[in-house]
Amino acid sequence: MIQYTIAIVDDEETIRDSLELVLTPAYTVHLYEDAESFLASLDSSVPDLVLMDIGLPVMSGIEALERLKADHPDVPVIMITAYEEISMVIRSMKNGAFDFILKPINPDILELTIQKAAASIALVKEVKLLQEKYLKENEPCFIGESKNIENVMDFINMVSKSPDTPIMILGETGTGKELIAKAIHARSPVFQGPFVAVNCSAFPEELLESELFGYEPGAFSGARPQGKKGFIEEADKGTLFLDEVADLSPAGQAKLLRFLESGEFYKVGGTRKLTVQTRVVSATNKDIETLVEKEKFRKDLYFRLCVVRADIPSLNQRPDDILPLAKHFLYEFSRKFDKDLKGFSSEAQALLLAHNFTGNVRELRNIVERSALVARTGLVSVADLGLRSGAAFCQGSGPGQSWDEATAGRDDCGLQDDSVEIPEAGIHLTDLLTGIERRYMALAVEKAGGNESRAAKLLNMNHHTFRYRWKKLKTQ
């Protein structure tokens, strides 16, 4: 059984001692004779529950309550007063007090009040544990070190505080839009409600209304005898995630708009008006503003869905996150396949950084899964990655030559066996590879007349990745 910690803040020694005597068998008790010493103790430990006198010397209990709640809003505080002054009680309750008790303290009333507070503490802790578990298991798209992903996380933490503000997530395929929607739900006040995901492009127009809003028994031929709940009703007091919302038909857009304007709807074949409370998070990989301009997506619906907008960067726009993500996925698949994989070779890391991830995080995950499955040593090699663009990383083939032709009789990096030597003192392979990368990039920039976009194409690299690597190499 959990033993909760209770802080007792009272300037009367007899009160402190008697409360300690009553509570110690069941709780861990800490005693404070004034508000100042109690508030100072919060830097090292925060109690689960506070019993605090209103009439404290110097700083009053009400002022101490305000300061405590500013930094630790979830800690329940039971106020103690010797005066039946309604104004003081009302003020303390407005400032966030859980309850109050009067002196002289009745032990039975005290225990009942503490038990109620303990029940609320347990609920808060349970929710936090569930949230932490969920976030650890479902947020690989947020692993990384780039400023871009840091901005996304800050944004999510900010917008999640609202229980019902509509949010639209825009980003390329594979950037993790549904994971981001789940992260918003997990951090929101409706966390304990359902998360219902709907792929708007998966249903033909004639089925969309019944899938979204549900239907009554006998509503149409082939309908279930018992009727059916729609996705919107299932998402009551939770989050409704509308993926690929730009693919909705004009009729589907109109029906969704009516629901968003009032929160009310009718089931297909029904006459009873239903009301639900749900947060709507929508997502698309299309240029929805252009669709609005071309009148292929309703402007009024766009403004309803896009109260808050989140633009998710592609993986190519956050190259700092490629290796941290790859290592995370490698650890995941190393456990899944019961292997002892330590990481990626220097060449494999360089190849991942140079690769153009058209499928974003999803593509990287698939690449690492394959690599983990076929890897025969503790380090994933270039060959394990299985990327055709590996040729561009280490080949020396001439125009018109295929990689197979250029590397016939050579080793994995296109070098003839007798063209390389390792001195007795050894070499620093990472520095060597960095030097080769810097030289080829400089040659590409020179050949492209200083145009970085063209230089990136010469090296079969994504433009964003090229700019990031070139800038970094120039400073080394």
N, C-alpha and C positions, 0 to 999 in steps of 0.2 A: 504494500500500500504506500502511496506517495505521502511523504511528510512535508507539509507546507511550512514556509518560513513566514512568521508574523513579526512585524516591527511595531512596538508599543511606544508611542511618543506622548509623554505626560509629565508635567513638572512636579506632580505629587508622588513622592517616593512610595507612599503606602499603596496608591493605586497601581503603580508599576509592579510592586512586589506581589500584590494580590492577584493581578492579572497573570503574572508569570507563574504563580503557583497553580492557578486554575488551568492554564493552557499548556504548560510544559509537557505533561504526559503525551499529548497528541500532536503538538506542534513544536517547531524550533523557534524559540523566542529571542528577539534582540530588543534591549531596552535603551531608550533615549530620553533625556530630561528636557530637551528643547528642540525646536525645529531646525536650528542651524546645524547641530551635530548630526541629526538624521539626514538632512539633505546632503551633507558632506559625505556621508557613508555610501550614498548611491553611486559614487564613482567606482567603488570596488564591488558592491553587490546590491542587487535590487530584490527586495522581499516580494513574496507572493501576495501578501495582504498587509494593510496598515491599519492600526487602531490609533487615532490621533485626537488629542484634546483640542477643542476649539480655542479655549482661553489660555494659550501658551504665552510665556513672557517674551518680550522683544518682538519676535516674529509670530504672528497669530497662526493658529491652525489653518484658517481659511487661506491665508497667503501662502503657507507651505503647501497646501493642497493644490493651489494654482500652479506653483512651480513644479511640483511632482507630476501633475497631469500633462504639463507642456512637454516633458521628456519621456514620460512613461504612462501613456493614456490607458493602457490595459490593466494597470494595477488597481484593484478595488480598494477604496479607502472608507472605513467606517469611522464617522466622527463621534466624539464623546463630548457631552456638554452637561454642566451642572445647572444650566438655566433653560427653562422652557421658553426661550425667546424664538418665536416663529421666524422672525426676519433672519436670524443667524442660521437657522436650519435650512430655510429656503435658499439662502445664498450659497451655503455649502453644497446643497443638492444641485443647484444650477452650475456650480463649478466642477461637477463630476463625482461627488461623493456617492458611494454605493448605498449607504444607509446611515442612520445615526442611532445612538443609544444614550439614555439619560443616566446621570449619577443620582443616587447610588446605583451601581450596576447590578442588575439582576442576572445571576449566572445562567439561568435557563434561557433568557432572552438573548444574552450574549452568544451562547453556543448556537442557538437557532440562526442568528444573524450571520455568524461566521460560516456555518454550514451552507447557507445560501450563497455567500460570497465564494466559498470553495468550489461550489458547483459551477459557477460562472468561470472561475479560473481554469477548471478542468476542461471546459468546453473550448476556451480560447487556446489552451495548450494543444488540445487535440487537433483543432483546425490548423494551427501553425505546423504541427508535425506532418499532417497530411499535405499541406502546401509544400513544405520543404521536400518531402519524399517525391511528390509529383514533379516539382521543378528539377530535381536532380535527374529524374528518369526521362524527362521529355524535352529538354532544352539544348540539344547539341548544336542547334543553329546559332546559339548565342555564345559559343565558346570562341575565344579569340582575344586579340590584343589591339585591334585597330580602333581608331577614333570613330569610324563608321558604326561598328557594332556597339561601341560604348554609347553612342548617341541613340541607337535603337533601344537599348536597355533603359536608358534614362527616360525616353519617351514612353515606353511601356509602363514603367513604374508610375509615371505621372498620370496617364490616361486611365489606368486600371482603377483608380480610386472612385470613379463614377460607376454606379451600378447599371446605368441605362443609356449613356451617350453613344450614339451610333459611330462606328469607326470603319473606315475603308483602308484596306491594306493593298498597296500596289507594289508589284515586283515581278521579276522574271520567273519562269517555271523553275522549281527546284530550290528557291531561296528560303523556303520554310514558312510560307504564309500561314498554313494551318497551325504549325507549331507556335507561331507568334500569337495567333488568335487564342490558342489554348493557354499560352502564358498570360495573356490579358485576363482571361477568365479565372485562371488560378490565383491571380493577385487581387481580384475584384471582390467587392462585398457579397457577390452572388456565387462565390466559389463552391459552396455546398450544393448549389443547384446543378441541373444537367448541362452538359455541353453537347449541342446537337449540330452536326455538320451536314450540310446539304450541298451536293454538287449540282448546280443549276443547269449544267449542260448535259446531265445524265438522263433527264426525263423529257420525253416528247411533250409538245405543248398541250395535248389533250389530257395528259396525266398530271401535269404540273400542279394544277389547282387542287386536285384531290390529295396529292402527296404533301403539299404545303399546309393545306387547311383541314384535311381529313374529310370524311363523308359519313352520312347517316346510313343506317341499314336500308337496303333496297334503293339507294340513290341512283344506281344505274345498273345495267346488265353486267353481271360478273362481280358485283360488289359483295363484300363479305356480309353474311347475315347479321353479324354483330356490329357492323360499321367499323370505322378506323379513326384513330387519332392522327392528325397531321403533324409534320415536323414542328410547326409553330406552337401547337398545343403542348407537345412534348418538351419544348424549351422553356415552358413557363417557370419563372423565378430562376432562370439560368441565362445561358448565352446561345443564340442562334447564329451559326456561322454559315454564310452564303458564299460558297466558293464558286469561282467563274461566274460572278453575277452579271458580267457584261454579255453573257450568252443567253440571258433571258429574252424570250420573245416579247413583242410589244404588248400582247395580251397579258403575259405573265408580269411584266413591269407594272401595268396598270393595277392589277390585283394586289401586288405587293405594296404599291404606293398607298392604296386605300387602308391597308392594315397599319402601315407605319404612321399614318396621319392620326389614327384614333386608338390604336391598340386593340381594335375590335374586328371580329370577322364572323362569317357564317360557314359552317361546314357545307360541303356539296350536298344538296338535297335537304338542308336543314332550314328551320325558321327561327331557331333560338340563337340570339346574339351571344357570342362568347368573348371574353376579355382575358388577355394574358399580359404579364409583365416580363419582358425579356430584353436583354441587350442584343442588338443586331450588329454583328461584325461581318463585313463583306470583303471580298478579295477578287482580284483579277490580274492577269498578266498582260492585259491589253491596254492600249492607250485610250482610256475611257473618256478623256477630255476631247479627243478627236472624234470619238463616236458621238459624243454629245453635240459637237459642232455640226456633224453630218446628220444629226437628228436620227441616229440609229439607237440612241439610248436617251431616255427621257431626262430632260434637264431637272425637272422638279424631283424626280426620284434620285438623281445624282446628288442633289443638295440635301435630301433627306438622309441618304446613306453616308455622305461624306461630311458629317459635322466635324469629325476629326479625321485627318488623313495621315497615313504612315507610308513613306516611301522606303522600301527595303533595298539596300544596295546588293548588287550581284556579287558573287564570290570574286570575280575578276577585279572589282572595285575595292576589295579589302584583302589584298595579297598578304598582309601581315597575319591573317587568320588561317591561311591555307595549311601551314604546318601544324599549328595547335589543333585544328580540326582533324587533320589526318592522324595525328598521334592519338587523339581521343577515340577515333573510329578503330584504329589498330588495336588499342587496348580492349575495346569492346569485342572485336572479332577474335582476338587472341584468346580471350576467355571462352567464347562460343565454340571455337574449334579446338580448344584444349591444347594450345601451343604456347611456347615461351618466346614471344616476339619482342625484341628490345626496342626496335625503331626502324628508321629508314637509312640507307646508305647515303653518303654525301651526294653521290650522283643522282640517286632517286629523289632526294629533297630538291635538288636543283631542277630536275625535270618537272616535278610537281609545281614548283614556282613558275616555270616557264609555260606550263600548259594553259590552254584557253578553255576554261570550264563553261561550256555552253549550257550544261545541265546544272551548274551551280553546286550547292552543298549535296544535293541528291546524287549528282554524278561523282563527286569526290568520295562519297560514302560507298558507292558501288565499286569504284576503282580499288579502294582500300579493302573491301570485302574479298574481291577476287585475289588481290595480292596476298592477303593473310591466308587464304585457302591454299595457294600454290607455293608459298615461300618455303624453302627447304632449310634455311639457316635463320639465325636470330635476327638478322637485318634484312629488310625488304630491299631487293635490288631493282635496277632499272628494268631488267627482264621480267621481274615479277609484276611490275606495274602494268605491263601489256599495252603501253601507249604507243601508237604508231608515230606520234610526234617525237618519240625518243630519238628518231633519226635526225631530226633538226637540232637536237641538243648536242650530239657528239659526232655527226657525220662529216666526212670530207668529200662527199660525192660531187661530181661535176654536173653541169646542166644536162638534163635529159637522162641522167642515170637514176635508176631506182635504188632504194636502200640496199636491197639484196645484191644488186650488181656491184654497187660501190664497196660493199663490205665482204665480198667473197674472199676467203683466205685471210680475213682479218679477225681481230678480237671484237668484243661487244661494243667498243667505242669507235670502231672504224680505223683503228691504228694497226699497222703491220707489226707482227710479233717482234721483228728486229729493229723497230723504230723507237722503242722506248727502253730506258734503262733506269734502274734504281741504284743510286750511289750507296756506298757503304754506310754513310752517315744517315741514310734514309731521306724521305721527302715529307713535306706537309701537304697531303693531298687536298685538303680544303682550300689552302692558299693557291695551289696549282689550278684547281678548278675555277676559283674566283678570278684568277688572272686570265684564264682562257675565256671566261664569260665576258670580262671587261674588254678584252681585245676584239672579240667578235661583235660586241655591241658598238664599239667605237668604229669598226670598219663598216658596219651597217649604217650608222648615222652619217658617216662620211659619204658612203655610196648613195644615200638617200638625200644628199644635199642638205643635211640638218633637219630633215622632216622626220620626226619621231614616229609618226603614224606609218609612214612608208618603211622606216627602218624595222619596225615591229613586224610588218608583213614579210620582210626579207628573212626574218628569223623564225617565222611561223609562231609568233607570240601575240597574245592579246595586248592591245595598245596600253590599257591601264597597267597591266603587269610589267610591260616594258618600261614605262615611265617610272614606276616605282623602283624597279631593279637598277635602272640606269642612274637615277638620282642617288640611290644608295651606294652604288659602286664608285661614283665620282667623288664621294666624300670619304671613301676608305683609303 
